[in-house]
Amino acid sequence: MTDLMLGDCAKPTSYPYAWRIRELTLAVLPVGAVKLAYAMTILALGCPPASGS
């Protein structure tokens, strides 16, 4: 009986379940560009030779 009394208080919107993909993509682009530049720099410089015995 308590399940019937506990209702959902959400209000209907004109765009239900709409993800703002454009804003998410624009926010992630700079982060991805920095990570790509870092990885390319590491690959371009290469690893220092290991000092083995």
C-alpha positions, 0 to 999 in steps of 0.5 A: 500500500505504501508503494501507491502513496509514494509517487514520482514528483517529476514534472514533464518537460518538452525534451525528456531524456534528451542528452546534450551531446554537443556540449559534452563533445565540445567539453571533451575535445580539448582534453582529448587534444591535450592527451593526444599531443602528450602521447605523440610527444612521448612517441616522438622523443622515444624512451631513453636507453636502459642502462643495463649491466 
